Amino acid sequence: MEVELLTYTQNADLICASAGESCYSHLSSAELIKNKSSANILGKIIDMGHHSVIEHASFTFSIRNVSRSLTHQLVRHRIASFSQQSQRYVSMNIPSYVVPKTISANSKLKKVYDEMMTKIWQSYSILKDEVPIEDARYILPNGCTTNITVTMNARELLHFFSLRCCNRAQWEIRDMADQMLVLCKKASPIIFKNAGPPCVRGICPEGKLSCGHPKKL
């Protein structure tokens, strides 16, 4: 898995803080940005739950070599833009797939897994020579690797991290979310100061289903 922050709103903390402060000022956000005094209040605005102001910041990620199982979960996040590698136009000639650690750690299970993947790709190779690859792709597994470009605004990212950085999230998307969060914290330390699963901010909402191992910032 490779996660890269391609681009993001520059000076996002300052822009969002100025937008928030402009709601209570005679000055415009452009004027407040010049003063550079409003960044100090952004943390307070976020802590108060007024998250609409951080929608002015957006972040675009390049995510490579993750499974289709992961991206099926990822695209459930509605307020985002996705551009995923097409199996209709890109031929999956070379076997490339994700192996869960629970399988790779067991040589017997790993052999079963790899043998099945080999059979799938052999069948795919035969099919794509006889039918359009958009039909041959139906045989490919959820574990098949893919690349995807993702853009979210900061407010949606806070929600995304709250769900997907949780220890109860599926392991692959959790690993991806953790890497995304590290990149976001570097780019916008005020916006993402307390980002992550709910347990980094207080009580776990999972109740009896809690993992019992709260994370730390």
PENORRA-V769460 format. One record per residue. N is the residue number from 1. RES is the residue in one small letter. PSI is psi in radians with two decimals (none if undefined). BURIAL is I if it has 24 or more other ideal C-beta (glycine too) atoms within 12 Angstrom, else O. D_FIRST is the distance of its C-alpha to the first C-alpha in Angstrom with 1 decimal. Layout:
# PENORRA-V769460
n=N res=RES psi=PSI burial=BURIAL d_first=D_FIRST
n=N res=RES psi=PSI burial=BURIAL d_first=D_FIRST
This chain:
# PENORRA-V769460
n=1 res=m psi=2.35 burial=I d_first=0.0
n=2 res=e psi=2.18 burial=O d_first=3.8
n=3 res=v psi=2.15 burial=I d_first=6.7
n=4 res=e psi=2.34 burial=O d_first=10.1
n=5 res=l psi=1.79 burial=I d_first=13.5
n=6 res=l psi=-0.86 burial=O d_first=15.4
n=7 res=t psi=2.78 burial=O d_first=18.8
n=8 res=y psi=2.86 burial=I d_first=20.7
n=9 res=t psi=2.01 burial=I d_first=24.3
n=10 res=q psi=2.50 burial=O d_first=25.8
n=11 res=n psi=0.69 burial=I d_first=28.0
n=12 res=a psi=-0.73 burial=I d_first=26.7
n=13 res=d psi=-0.80 burial=I d_first=28.4
n=14 res=l psi=-0.73 burial=I d_first=31.7
n=15 res=i psi=-0.81 burial=I d_first=31.6
n=16 res=c psi=-0.65 burial=I d_first=31.0
n=17 res=a psi=-0.74 burial=I d_first=33.5
n=18 res=s psi=-0.66 burial=I d_first=36.1
n=19 res=a psi=-0.73 burial=I d_first=35.6
n=20 res=g psi=-0.75 burial=I d_first=36.3
n=21 res=e psi=-0.53 burial=I d_first=39.2
n=22 res=s psi=-0.34 burial=I d_first=40.7
n=23 res=c psi=-0.34 burial=O d_first=41.4
n=24 res=y psi=0.42 burial=O d_first=44.0
n=25 res=s psi=2.73 burial=O d_first=45.3
n=26 res=h psi=-0.27 burial=O d_first=47.7
n=27 res=l psi=2.63 burial=O d_first=45.3
n=28 res=s psi=2.91 burial=O d_first=42.5
n=29 res=s psi=-0.58 burial=I d_first=38.9
n=30 res=a psi=-0.72 burial=O d_first=39.3
n=31 res=e psi=-0.67 burial=O d_first=42.2
n=32 res=l psi=-0.61 burial=I d_first=40.4
n=33 res=i psi=-0.70 burial=I d_first=37.5
n=34 res=k psi=-0.60 burial=O d_first=40.1
n=35 res=n psi=-0.44 burial=O d_first=41.4
n=36 res=k psi=0.56 burial=O d_first=38.0
n=37 res=s psi=-0.16 burial=O d_first=39.4
n=38 res=s psi=-0.26 burial=I d_first=37.5
n=39 res=a psi=-0.49 burial=I d_first=34.1
n=40 res=n psi=-0.42 burial=O d_first=35.8
n=41 res=i psi=-0.14 burial=I d_first=36.4
n=42 res=l psi=-0.72 burial=I d_first=32.9
n=43 res=g psi=-0.70 burial=I d_first=32.0
n=44 res=k psi=-0.70 burial=O d_first=35.2
n=45 res=i psi=-0.78 burial=I d_first=34.6
n=46 res=i psi=-0.76 burial=I d_first=31.2
n=47 res=d psi=-0.50 burial=O d_first=32.7
n=48 res=m psi=-0.12 burial=O d_first=35.5
n=49 res=g psi=0.15 burial=O d_first=33.1
n=50 res=h psi=1.33 burial=O d_first=33.8
n=51 res=h psi=-0.10 burial=I d_first=30.3
n=52 res=s psi=-0.53 burial=O d_first=31.5
n=53 res=v psi=-0.44 burial=I d_first=31.8
n=54 res=i psi=0.03 burial=I d_first=28.1
n=55 res=e psi=-0.22 burial=I d_first=27.5
n=56 res=h psi=-0.15 burial=I d_first=28.6
n=57 res=a psi=2.34 burial=I d_first=25.3
n=58 res=s psi=2.70 burial=I d_first=22.2
n=59 res=f psi=2.31 burial=I d_first=18.6
n=60 res=t psi=2.23 burial=I d_first=16.4
n=61 res=f psi=2.51 burial=I d_first=12.6
n=62 res=s psi=2.15 burial=I d_first=10.6
n=63 res=i psi=2.14 burial=I d_first=7.3
n=64 res=r psi=2.64 burial=I d_first=5.8
n=65 res=n psi=0.83 burial=I d_first=4.9
n=66 res=v psi=2.87 burial=I d_first=5.6
n=67 res=s psi=2.78 burial=I d_first=9.1
n=68 res=r psi=-0.43 burial=I d_first=12.3
n=69 res=s psi=-0.70 burial=I d_first=13.3
n=70 res=l psi=-0.85 burial=I d_first=11.1
n=71 res=t psi=-0.45 burial=I d_first=12.4
n=72 res=h psi=-0.60 burial=O d_first=15.8
n=73 res=q psi=-0.73 burial=I d_first=15.8
n=74 res=l psi=-0.76 burial=I d_first=14.5
n=75 res=v psi=-0.04 burial=O d_first=17.4
n=76 res=r psi=-0.28 burial=O d_first=19.9
n=77 res=h psi=1.85 burial=I d_first=19.9
n=78 res=r psi=-0.71 burial=O d_first=22.9
n=79 res=i psi=1.29 burial=O d_first=23.3
n=80 res=a psi=2.87 burial=I d_first=20.4
n=81 res=s psi=2.35 burial=O d_first=19.9
n=82 res=f psi=2.42 burial=I d_first=17.3
n=83 res=s psi=1.87 burial=O d_first=17.0
n=84 res=q psi=2.56 burial=I d_first=14.9
n=85 res=q psi=2.28 burial=I d_first=14.9
n=86 res=s psi=2.23 burial=O d_first=18.1
n=87 res=q psi=-0.11 burial=I d_first=18.7
n=88 res=r psi=-0.61 burial=O d_first=22.3
n=89 res=y psi=-0.31 burial=O d_first=22.3
n=90 res=v psi=2.05 burial=O d_first=19.4
n=91 res=s psi=2.26 burial=O d_first=20.2
n=92 res=m psi=1.15 burial=I d_first=17.6
n=93 res=n psi=-0.69 burial=O d_first=19.5
n=94 res=i psi=2.21 burial=O d_first=17.1
n=95 res=p psi=2.15 burial=I d_first=15.8
n=96 res=s psi=2.05 burial=I d_first=12.0
n=97 res=y psi=2.77 burial=I d_first=10.9
n=98 res=v psi=2.39 burial=I d_first=9.1
n=99 res=v psi=2.02 burial=I d_first=11.5
n=100 res=p psi=2.56 burial=O d_first=12.4
n=101 res=k psi=-0.54 burial=O d_first=13.5
n=102 res=t psi=-0.41 burial=O d_first=17.0
n=103 res=i psi=-0.78 burial=O d_first=17.2
n=104 res=s psi=-0.43 burial=O d_first=15.7
n=105 res=a psi=-0.20 burial=O d_first=18.1
n=106 res=n psi=1.92 burial=O d_first=21.0
n=107 res=s psi=-0.63 burial=O d_first=22.0
n=108 res=k psi=-0.80 burial=O d_first=24.3
n=109 res=l psi=-0.64 burial=O d_first=21.8
n=110 res=k psi=-0.69 burial=O d_first=19.1
n=111 res=k psi=-0.77 burial=O d_first=21.9
n=112 res=v psi=-0.78 burial=O d_first=22.8
n=113 res=y psi=-0.86 burial=I d_first=19.3
n=114 res=d psi=-0.65 burial=O d_first=18.8
n=115 res=e psi=-0.71 burial=O d_first=22.4
n=116 res=m psi=-0.74 burial=O d_first=21.9
n=117 res=m psi=-0.67 burial=I d_first=18.9
n=118 res=t psi=-0.75 burial=O d_first=21.1
n=119 res=k psi=-0.71 burial=O d_first=24.0
n=120 res=i psi=-0.81 burial=I d_first=22.1
n=121 res=w psi=-0.53 burial=I d_first=21.0
n=122 res=q psi=-0.75 burial=O d_first=24.6
n=123 res=s psi=-0.70 burial=O d_first=26.0
n=124 res=y psi=-0.73 burial=I d_first=23.8
n=125 res=s psi=-0.68 burial=O d_first=25.1
n=126 res=i psi=-0.79 burial=O d_first=28.6
n=127 res=l psi=-0.77 burial=O d_first=28.4
n=128 res=k psi=-0.29 burial=I d_first=26.9
n=129 res=d psi=-0.22 burial=O d_first=29.9
n=130 res=e psi=-0.48 burial=O d_first=32.3
n=131 res=v psi=2.87 burial=O d_first=31.0
n=132 res=p psi=2.55 burial=O d_first=28.9
n=133 res=i psi=-0.35 burial=O d_first=25.2
n=134 res=e psi=-0.37 burial=O d_first=25.2
n=135 res=d psi=-0.64 burial=O d_first=27.1
n=136 res=a psi=-0.52 burial=I d_first=25.3
n=137 res=r psi=-0.34 burial=I d_first=22.0
n=138 res=y psi=-0.37 burial=O d_first=23.5
n=139 res=i psi=-0.23 burial=I d_first=23.0
n=140 res=l psi=2.57 burial=I d_first=19.2
n=141 res=p psi=2.93 burial=I d_first=17.5
n=142 res=n psi=-0.47 burial=O d_first=15.4
n=143 res=g psi=-0.15 burial=I d_first=12.7
n=144 res=c psi=2.34 burial=I d_first=12.5
n=145 res=t psi=2.72 burial=I d_first=9.3
n=146 res=t psi=2.91 burial=I d_first=9.9
n=147 res=n psi=2.54 burial=I d_first=9.6
n=148 res=i psi=2.50 burial=I d_first=11.4
n=149 res=t psi=2.29 burial=I d_first=13.3
n=150 res=v psi=2.31 burial=I d_first=14.6
n=151 res=t psi=2.24 burial=I d_first=17.7
n=152 res=m psi=2.64 burial=I d_first=19.4
n=153 res=n psi=2.91 burial=I d_first=22.4
n=154 res=a psi=-0.60 burial=I d_first=22.6
n=155 res=r psi=-0.77 burial=I d_first=24.6
n=156 res=e psi=-0.59 burial=I d_first=22.2
n=157 res=l psi=-0.67 burial=I d_first=19.3
n=158 res=l psi=-0.75 burial=I d_first=21.6
n=159 res=h psi=-0.75 burial=I d_first=22.1
n=160 res=f psi=-0.82 burial=I d_first=18.4
n=161 res=f psi=-0.59 burial=I d_first=17.7
n=162 res=s psi=-0.65 burial=I d_first=20.9
n=163 res=l psi=-0.80 burial=I d_first=19.7
n=164 res=r psi=-0.25 burial=I d_first=16.0
n=165 res=c psi=-0.11 burial=I d_first=16.0
n=166 res=c psi=2.51 burial=I d_first=18.8
n=167 res=n psi=-0.33 burial=I d_first=18.6
n=168 res=r psi=-0.08 burial=I d_first=19.9
n=169 res=a psi=2.73 burial=I d_first=17.0
n=170 res=q psi=2.45 burial=I d_first=14.8
n=171 res=w psi=-0.69 burial=I d_first=12.4
n=172 res=e psi=-0.81 burial=I d_first=9.0
n=173 res=i psi=-0.49 burial=I d_first=10.3
n=174 res=r psi=-0.76 burial=I d_first=11.8
n=175 res=d psi=-0.73 burial=I d_first=8.9
n=176 res=m psi=-0.79 burial=I d_first=7.7
n=177 res=a psi=-0.69 burial=I d_first=11.4
n=178 res=d psi=-0.73 burial=I d_first=12.0
n=179 res=q psi=-0.69 burial=I d_first=9.8
n=180 res=m psi=-0.71 burial=I d_first=11.7
n=181 res=l psi=-0.71 burial=I d_first=14.9
n=182 res=v psi=-0.76 burial=O d_first=14.8
n=183 res=l psi=-0.70 burial=I d_first=14.7
n=184 res=c psi=-0.67 burial=I d_first=17.4
n=185 res=k psi=-0.64 burial=I d_first=19.5
n=186 res=k psi=-0.67 burial=O d_first=19.8
n=187 res=a psi=-0.70 burial=I d_first=20.7
n=188 res=s psi=1.40 burial=I d_first=23.1
n=189 res=p psi=-0.48 burial=O d_first=24.1
n=190 res=i psi=-0.85 burial=I d_first=27.1
n=191 res=i psi=-0.75 burial=I d_first=25.5
n=192 res=f psi=0.34 burial=I d_first=22.6
n=193 res=k psi=-0.81 burial=I d_first=24.8
n=194 res=n psi=0.41 burial=I d_first=24.9
n=195 res=a psi=2.67 burial=I d_first=21.8
n=196 res=g psi=-2.93 burial=I d_first=20.0
n=197 res=p psi=2.77 burial=I d_first=21.3
n=198 res=p psi=-0.50 burial=I d_first=25.1
n=199 res=c psi=-0.29 burial=I d_first=25.8
n=200 res=v psi=-0.23 burial=I d_first=25.1
n=201 res=r psi=-0.24 burial=O d_first=28.1
n=202 res=g psi=-2.43 burial=O d_first=30.4
n=203 res=i psi=2.42 burial=O d_first=31.0
n=204 res=c psi=2.25 burial=O d_first=28.4
n=205 res=p psi=-0.08 burial=O d_first=29.3
n=206 res=e psi=-0.24 burial=O d_first=28.2
n=207 res=g psi=-2.21 burial=O d_first=31.5
n=208 res=k psi=-0.33 burial=O d_first=32.0
n=209 res=l psi=0.03 burial=O d_first=28.4
n=210 res=s psi=2.54 burial=O d_first=27.1
n=211 res=c psi=-0.36 burial=O d_first=24.9
n=212 res=g psi=0.11 burial=O d_first=27.4
n=213 res=h psi=1.33 burial=O d_first=25.0
n=214 res=p psi=2.49 burial=O d_first=24.8
n=215 res=k psi=2.86 burial=I d_first=22.2
n=216 res=k psi=2.59 burial=O d_first=23.4
n=217 res=l psi=none burial=O d_first=22.6
